[in-house]
Each structure stands twice: as C-alpha cells, then as structure tokens.
Amino acid sequence: MEKENKQNIRDREVKKFEITKIGKRNASIIILLGIAGQIAWAVENSWFNTFVYDELTPNPLPIALMVAVSAITATITTLIMGSVSDRTHSKWGRRKPFIVLGYILWGIVTALFPTVSFIPIVGIAVVMVIIVDAIMTFFGSTANDAAYNAWITDIGDSTNRNRINSINQATVLIANLIALGVAGIIIDAFGYFIFFYILGGIVSISGLVAGLMIKDKPVPMEERDTSKKVWSDLKESLSIEDIKENRLLYLLFLNMGLVGIADMIFFPYVFIYMENYLGFSKTLIGIVGLFVIGISTILILLLGFLITKINRKNLLIIFILLSAMFSFILAFFTNIVFVTVFYMLYLTFSMSTGFVRAGWMQDKYPRDSIGKFQGVRLIFMVLIPMVIGPLIGAAIIERFGTPIVVDGQPGYIPTPPLIIISALMSLLALIPLALIKKSEGRILFHETRENNQ
C-alpha cells in the first residue's frame, strides 16, 4: 500500500509538470502571422525613418514626431479594437475577422508609403508622411497588436507560454532578417519604391494565408459577457481600482515601459548611426543584420524552450543586466566585427526579456478582458516609449551629435553617447521588479487550456 501511494504521488508530480503542446497548426500560424506583421513594424520602425532622413530632411525632429504620432495611434486603436474583439461573437470567432482583413489592408498601405516623396514641398511631405504612417499603424494595431496578440493569449497556458512567446519573439528577428537584412541590399540596388512594394505584398499575402488557417471558435453563449460595453472597458483602463486589482500586471507593464524608453532612445536612429557615424553602407548594414538576427533568433528559441521552469523574476533581472552591459560596451567600438558581436548579444538578451515578460503577463490577464489589456499593454510598450524615447534621443543627438548640412538642410549625426545613455536608462527597469515577490515569478504548472491545435 505504501509503495502504491508513493507511485501515485510520483504520477501526480509528473502530470503537474507536463508542458502543454503548442500544436503544429498554431506554431505555423504564429510563424506566418508573426513574420508578416513584424516585417511591417520593422519597416516602420527603421526604414521609414531612414526614408525620411534620406529623401525629405536630415533633421531628427520629423522622425521623432512621426514615431510619437504612430505610438498614440497604435495605443488608441488597440485599446478600442481589443475591447471590440473581446465582445465580437461572429461565426468566424472573436479574433480572426480582425486579423485577416487587417493584415491585407496593412500591407497595401505599407506599399503606398513612398509615394509621399512626390510632394515637392518638404513641410507638406513631412505632414503626409506622418498621416500615412498613422493610417498604416491603425490597420497594423487592429490586426497584430489587438487581435493577433489576444489570440496568442487565448491558445496558451502557463506551462507553454515561454515557448509560444519565444517563437513569437523569434518571428520579430526573422522579420527583421527579411525586412532589415535584405532591405539595405534591395534599396541600394532598386530604390525605396521596389522595396516597399515587395514588403507590402509579403504582409498582405502572408496575413491572408495564415489568417485563413486560424481555428478561432465562436464564443459559447454561456461565456458571453453582454453586460459590459467597450466604453466601460476604456473607462476602467488605468483606473485606480484596475491597477490595485491587477498590481503585478501593472508592475510588469511599468518594467516594460522603462525598458522600452531606453531602447527607443537609440533604436530609431540605429541605421543612421551605422551609416553616417560608423561609415557602413546600406548593403553592409544588411549583411551585419543578416548575421546578428540569424544568430539571435537561434539563441532566443533555445532559451525559450529550455527555461520553462525557472523563476521569471530572476530571468528578467539577469536578462536586463546583460542587455544593458552589452549595449554599453557596443558604444566603444567602431570595428565591424566587434560592433556585430556586441549588437548581437545585446539584441538576444533584450528580446529575451520580452518573451519572459509576455508569458508572465499573459498568465495575469483577466480572461474576459484579454483584448482590452492588449491596449493597456500598448500604452507601456509603444505609447510611452515611442513618445518619450525618440524625443530624448533627438535631444541627445542635438547635444552630442556631429552637425552636418545635407542639400541645404541642417542636421546632426548620432554619436556614441546616444547608446551609453540608452544602456544606463534601461537599468531603471529593475525598480518595478524589486516590488515583486520572488514567489510571484513561479511558473503555474497546474493550469491547462484548450488551444485548438
């Protein structure tokens, strides 16, 4: 009898630590939709900025304004459309309609972006760039930030979130491999127009194919909450009651916002820095990008699949410290080999903080407001970092940058202090983690969820 009881205990422990399978269909959808969406974001966050710098004006302020308007648009869109998707009860499910249509229109607007260069007056052209970027952001945030990210939360549980989110983070790097690594070569060879046409087409086609694969079941009648409306969700967001009720979630949001501000001080200007300060050609930047992103993708997937049981608070602290250290070191090198190695290490650990934090937050989202919280997440991941970060970056460039004049337009070349300040700022993200108990970072192995494999 004693042996039998011990065996039963061992059987329960094995079951307790069983990791839920993601499923081939879900993994394929994550890869396709993730890559398609992140291609569009990669283009907006980097080559949109380089396009404005090269084709319109070398002044960093229009880039900062474009990034800020895009961040505001993304946040408002995700708050509203996320709540709408929570309360959508179509025969195609809650998320699928927004994903499929959103991705198609997202790609079309991306392809049309470079037509603003036909406008001869710089001031008007800058205004139109900001408007077109905001329209693209609306479709992208509806499809990706609101619907797609809510769907990823829907299909996962605590045991497999590190794996799901490491795949999703890897798609960010793979998309950058395509959009950034290959982009420099395409732009140098064929110009911006061909580049935007190709990437816009990839977004629309990939989004359509992957979107049609989604099994997003209609919400059963007994699970539908008709008492709350979208406007009620928006009023509750960021209220004192909401913050108190979801204390841990908001501490993680704050951690994400502080990391994001530090990253956005440097990231919008990274290609400008490499091309104009380090002297790399667009083709060379593309080659560096291919190597950096390729290695980082492999490392992130390995980390995501291996660290399924390690305390999440400890992981975040370690990854933030490592990413800050390698970013700081990066500022002191101009040699292409050292720049490549340290940028790769910085990117790997910076992205790894993302998948650990994402899985932790997904465990804490209230089940009836997953879409709404994608909008709250965007406030800290996009709005705050993309408004504050680039403005700080622009101020640093004007203070420490090298003055230049391009075609009669005054501007500045970014210099290493931009990277140093960015690295030091990222350490502020450790403060919210200090307010979280270590026990709150444990993986919950008892939860299970149907995931429509």
HELIX and SHEET records of a PDB file:
HELIX    1   1 GLU A    2  LYS A   16  1                                  15    
HELIX    2   2 LYS A   24  ALA A   42  1                                  19    
HELIX    3   3 VAL A   43  TRP A   47  3                                   5    
HELIX    4   4 PHE A   48  GLU A   55  1                                   8    
HELIX    5   5 PRO A   60  ASP A   86  1                                  27    
HELIX    6   6 LYS A   96  LEU A  112  1                                  17    
HELIX    7   7 PHE A  113  PHE A  118  5                                   6    
HELIX    8   8 VAL A  122  GLY A  140  1                                  19    
HELIX    9   9 SER A  141  TYR A  148  3                                   8    
HELIX   10  10 ASN A  149  ILE A  155  1                                   7    
HELIX   11  11 ARG A  161  ASN A  176  1                                  16    
HELIX   12  12 LEU A  177  GLY A  181  3                                   5    
HELIX   13  13 VAL A  182  PHE A  190  1                                   9    
HELIX   14  14 TYR A  192  MET A  213  1                                  22    
HELIX   15  15 MET A  221  GLU A  223  5                                   3    
HELIX   16  16 VAL A  230  GLU A  236  1                                   7    
HELIX   17  17 ILE A  240  GLU A  245  1                                   6    
HELIX   18  18 ARG A  247  PHE A  266  1                                  20    
HELIX   19  19 PHE A  267  TYR A  269  5                                   3    
HELIX   20  20 VAL A  270  ASN A  276  1                                   7    
HELIX   21  21 LYS A  282  LEU A  306  1                                  25    
HELIX   22  22 ARG A  312  LEU A  330  1                                  19    
HELIX   23  23 ILE A  336  LYS A  364  1                                  29    
HELIX   24  24 ARG A  367  SER A  369  5                                   3    
HELIX   25  25 ILE A  370  LEU A  378  1                                   9    
HELIX   26  26 ILE A  379  LEU A  383  3                                   5    
HELIX   27  27 ILE A  384  PHE A  400  1                                  17    
HELIX   28  28 PRO A  417  SER A  426  1                                  10    
HELIX   29  29 LEU A  427  ALA A  429  5                                   3    
HELIX   30  30 LEU A  430  ALA A  434  1                                   5    
HELIX   31  31 LYS A  438  GLY A  441  5                                   4    
SHEET    1   A 2 THR A 402  VAL A 406  0                                        
SHEET    2   A 2 GLN A 409  ILE A 413 -1                                        
END                                                                             
